[in-house]
């Protein structure tokens, strides 16, 4: 099996990780492209003693770290999201965010994350704890939940409230979601894709984004439907069934780049 065939199944999820890490689809995809270009230029340097997914993420982080050093430890571009992130980065190390996303969102073990980040397991665990504690201090949001399964909606609401955020409403259809957003403007949206009346969560989110510039986290049992590369894709995406830690990590990271939650 060629290297391309080995890593191809993992590329959509690397794009998801890169976007969450940078807070931008364009910047995240740029890092993934740079990773692939590096592999094409030097395929023999790809780690062959670990699983392809581990090797792919490890290679990505080599590129990520190199680019940050070349840029003076700043992000790739100076867009609004990154300027917001810069304010928060003064309070939290980038490696802590990486460790959090790798373990909580991407599902790597602490040992695997340590390999990817080229550190040890105990240090990785401390990095995750540091990221959670510091981001929780910096962010508070008004959250709209769009979910038609009552048990799942209750679970998400409990997670959101446990994190100290406010829930503005829970909608089960596209029309309800838009009405809720108009009545109580959120600073974060958590949305399923398939809603109760067979309407689309994607359409609901698009309607909301026409009037409100807020981060969105999609929650779906079929992430591959949104990670096709054929159309604009979400920056933040959670796969059902999910662990509470995954939702917490995604919320923290989405709010990390949100101007509405920048401390004064």
C-alpha positions as CSV (number, residue, x, y, z in Angstrom):
1,X,0.0,0.0,0.0
2,X,1.4,3.4,-1.0
3,X,1.9,6.2,1.6
4,X,-1.0,8.2,0.0
5,X,-3.3,5.3,0.4
6,X,-2.3,4.9,4.1
7,X,-2.9,8.5,5.1
8,X,-5.9,9.3,2.8
9,X,-8.6,8.1,5.3
10,X,-7.1,10.3,8.0
11,X,-6.9,13.6,6.1
12,X,-10.5,14.8,6.7
13,X,-9.8,14.5,10.5
14,X,-6.4,16.2,10.2
15,X,-8.2,19.1,8.5
16,X,-10.7,19.2,11.3
17,X,-7.9,19.3,13.9
18,X,-5.9,21.9,12.0
19,X,-9.0,24.2,11.6
20,X,-9.8,23.9,15.3
21,X,-6.2,24.6,16.2
22,X,-5.9,27.7,14.1
23,X,-9.6,28.8,14.4
24,X,-9.8,29.2,10.6
25,X,-10.6,26.8,7.7
26,X,-8.2,28.6,5.3
27,X,-5.3,28.6,7.7
28,X,-5.9,25.1,8.9
29,X,-6.1,23.8,5.4
30,X,-2.9,25.7,4.5
31,X,-1.0,23.8,7.2
32,X,-2.4,20.5,6.0
33,X,-1.4,21.3,2.4
34,X,2.1,22.1,3.7
35,X,2.2,18.8,5.5
36,X,1.3,16.9,2.3
37,X,3.8,18.9,0.3
38,X,6.5,17.9,2.8
39,X,5.5,14.3,2.5
40,X,5.6,14.4,-1.3
41,X,9.1,16.0,-1.2
42,X,10.5,13.5,1.3
43,X,8.3,10.4,1.7
44,X,11.1,8.4,3.2
45,X,11.0,10.7,6.3
46,X,7.5,9.6,7.2
47,X,7.5,7.6,10.5
48,X,7.1,4.0,9.6
49,X,7.3,2.5,13.1
50,X,3.8,3.8,14.2
51,X,0.3,3.8,12.8
52,X,-0.2,6.0,9.8
53,X,-2.5,8.4,11.6
54,X,0.1,9.0,14.3
55,X,2.8,9.5,11.8
56,X,0.6,12.0,9.8
57,X,-0.2,14.1,12.9
58,X,3.4,14.0,14.0
59,X,4.5,15.2,10.6
60,X,1.8,17.9,10.7
61,X,3.2,19.2,14.0
62,X,6.8,19.3,12.7
63,X,5.4,21.6,9.9
64,X,3.3,23.6,12.4
65,X,6.2,24.2,14.8
66,X,8.6,25.1,12.0
67,X,6.1,27.6,10.6
68,X,5.6,29.2,14.0
69,X,9.3,29.6,14.5
70,X,9.8,31.1,11.1
71,X,6.9,33.5,11.8
72,X,8.3,34.5,15.1
73,X,5.9,32.2,17.0
74,X,2.8,33.9,15.6
75,X,-0.1,32.3,13.6
76,X,0.0,32.2,9.8
77,X,-2.2,35.2,9.1
78,X,-3.4,38.3,10.9
79,X,-7.1,37.9,10.5
80,X,-9.6,38.8,13.2
81,X,-9.8,35.4,14.7
82,X,-6.0,35.2,15.1
83,X,-5.8,38.7,16.6
84,X,-8.4,37.5,19.2
85,X,-6.3,34.3,19.7
86,X,-3.2,36.4,20.2
87,X,-4.8,38.1,23.2
88,X,-5.5,34.7,24.7
89,X,-2.1,33.2,23.8
90,X,-0.5,35.6,26.2
91,X,-2.2,33.6,28.9
92,X,-2.0,30.0,27.6
93,X,0.7,28.1,25.7
94,X,-0.1,26.9,22.2
95,X,1.2,23.4,23.2
96,X,-1.5,23.2,25.9
97,X,-4.2,23.8,23.3
98,X,-2.6,21.2,21.0
99,X,-2.6,18.6,23.8
100,X,-6.2,19.3,24.7
101,X,-7.4,19.0,21.1
102,X,-5.4,15.9,20.4
103,X,-6.8,14.0,23.4
104,X,-10.3,15.4,23.8
105,X,-11.3,16.1,20.2
106,X,-9.2,13.7,18.1
107,X,-9.4,10.8,20.6
108,X,-5.6,10.2,20.9
109,X,-4.4,8.7,24.2
110,X,-2.1,10.8,26.3
111,X,0.8,8.6,25.2
112,X,-0.1,9.1,21.5
113,X,-0.4,12.9,22.0
114,X,3.0,12.9,23.7
115,X,4.5,11.2,20.6
116,X,2.8,13.7,18.3
117,X,4.0,16.6,20.3
118,X,7.4,15.1,21.0
119,X,7.1,15.2,24.7
120,X,6.4,12.8,27.6
121,X,3.0,11.5,28.9
122,X,3.1,13.2,32.2
123,X,3.9,16.6,30.6
124,X,1.0,16.1,28.1
125,X,-1.4,15.4,31.0
126,X,-0.3,18.6,32.6
127,X,-0.7,20.5,29.4
128,X,-4.3,19.4,29.0
129,X,-5.2,20.4,32.6
130,X,-3.5,23.8,32.0
131,X,-5.5,24.4,28.8
132,X,-8.8,23.5,30.4
133,X,-8.3,25.6,33.5
134,X,-7.0,28.7,31.6
135,X,-9.6,28.7,28.8
136,X,-12.4,28.3,31.3
137,X,-11.2,31.5,33.1
138,X,-11.2,33.4,29.8
139,X,-14.5,32.4,28.2
140,X,-18.2,32.7,29.0
141,X,-20.8,32.3,26.3
142,X,-24.5,32.4,25.5
143,X,-25.2,29.1,23.8
144,X,-28.0,28.1,21.4
145,X,-28.4,24.4,21.1
146,X,-30.0,23.0,17.9
147,X,-30.8,19.3,18.5
148,X,-34.0,17.3,18.0
149,X,-33.1,14.3,20.2
150,X,-34.2,15.2,23.7
151,X,-31.7,13.1,25.6
152,X,-28.8,14.4,23.6
153,X,-30.0,17.9,23.9
154,X,-30.2,17.5,27.7
155,X,-26.7,16.1,27.8
156,X,-25.3,19.0,25.8
157,X,-27.2,21.5,27.9
158,X,-25.8,20.0,31.1
159,X,-22.2,20.1,29.7
160,X,-22.7,23.7,28.6
161,X,-24.0,24.8,32.0
162,X,-21.3,22.8,33.9
163,X,-18.7,24.8,32.0
164,X,-20.3,28.0,33.3
165,X,-22.0,29.1,30.1
166,X,-25.6,30.2,29.7
167,X,-28.1,28.4,27.4
168,X,-30.3,30.8,25.4
169,X,-32.5,28.1,24.1
170,X,-32.9,24.6,22.7
171,X,-34.4,24.4,19.1
172,X,-35.5,21.2,17.3
173,X,-36.2,22.7,13.9
174,X,-34.7,25.2,11.5
175,X,-37.5,27.7,12.1
176,X,-37.3,27.4,15.9
177,X,-33.5,27.9,15.7
178,X,-33.8,31.0,13.7
179,X,-36.5,32.4,16.0
180,X,-34.5,31.6,19.1
181,X,-31.4,33.3,17.6
182,X,-33.4,36.4,16.8
183,X,-35.0,36.6,20.2
184,X,-31.9,35.8,22.2
185,X,-28.7,36.4,20.1
186,X,-26.2,33.7,21.0
187,X,-22.4,34.0,21.1
188,X,-22.0,30.2,20.2
189,X,-24.2,27.7,18.4
190,X,-24.1,23.9,18.8
191,X,-26.1,22.3,16.0
192,X,-27.1,18.8,14.8
193,X,-27.5,18.4,11.1
194,X,-30.7,16.4,10.7
195,X,-33.6,18.1,12.6
196,X,-37.0,17.0,13.8
197,X,-39.1,18.1,10.8
198,X,-36.5,16.9,8.3
199,X,-35.1,20.4,8.0
200,X,-31.4,21.0,7.9
201,X,-29.3,22.2,10.8
202,X,-26.8,23.4,8.2
203,X,-29.5,25.6,6.7
204,X,-30.5,26.8,10.1
205,X,-27.0,27.8,10.9
206,X,-26.6,29.6,7.6
207,X,-29.8,31.6,8.3
208,X,-28.4,32.5,11.8
209,X,-25.0,33.5,10.4
210,X,-26.7,35.9,8.0
211,X,-27.5,38.1,11.1
212,X,-25.0,36.9,13.8
213,X,-21.3,36.5,13.4
214,X,-20.8,33.6,15.9
215,X,-18.7,30.4,16.1
216,X,-20.6,27.2,15.3
217,X,-19.9,23.6,16.4
218,X,-21.7,20.9,14.4
219,X,-22.5,17.6,16.1
220,X,-23.3,14.7,13.8
221,X,-23.2,10.9,13.5
222,X,-21.9,11.3,9.9
223,X,-18.9,13.8,9.9
224,X,-17.7,12.5,6.6
225,X,-20.7,14.2,5.0
226,X,-19.3,17.6,6.0
227,X,-15.6,16.8,5.4
228,X,-15.8,16.1,1.7
229,X,-13.6,19.0,0.5
230,X,-16.4,19.9,-2.1
231,X,-17.8,22.9,-0.3
232,X,-17.0,25.2,2.7
233,X,-16.6,22.9,5.7
234,X,-17.1,23.6,9.4
235,X,-14.2,24.6,11.5
236,X,-15.5,22.7,14.6
237,X,-17.1,19.3,14.2
238,X,-18.0,16.7,16.8
239,X,-18.8,13.1,16.0
240,X,-21.7,11.2,17.6
241,X,-21.7,9.4,20.0
242,X,-19.5,11.9,21.8
243,X,-17.7,12.1,25.1
244,X,-18.4,15.1,27.4
245,X,-14.7,16.0,27.2
246,X,-14.9,16.2,23.4
247,X,-17.7,18.8,23.7
248,X,-15.9,20.7,26.4
249,X,-12.7,20.9,24.2
250,X,-14.6,22.0,21.2
251,X,-16.5,24.7,23.1
252,X,-13.3,26.0,24.7
253,X,-11.5,26.1,21.4
254,X,-14.4,27.8,19.5
255,X,-14.6,30.4,22.2
256,X,-10.9,30.9,22.2
257,X,-11.2,32.7,18.9
258,X,-14.5,34.5,19.7
259,X,-14.3,38.3,20.1
260,X,-17.5,38.3,22.2
261,X,-15.7,36.4,25.0
262,X,-12.4,38.3,25.0
263,X,-11.9,39.6,28.6
264,X,-11.8,43.3,29.1
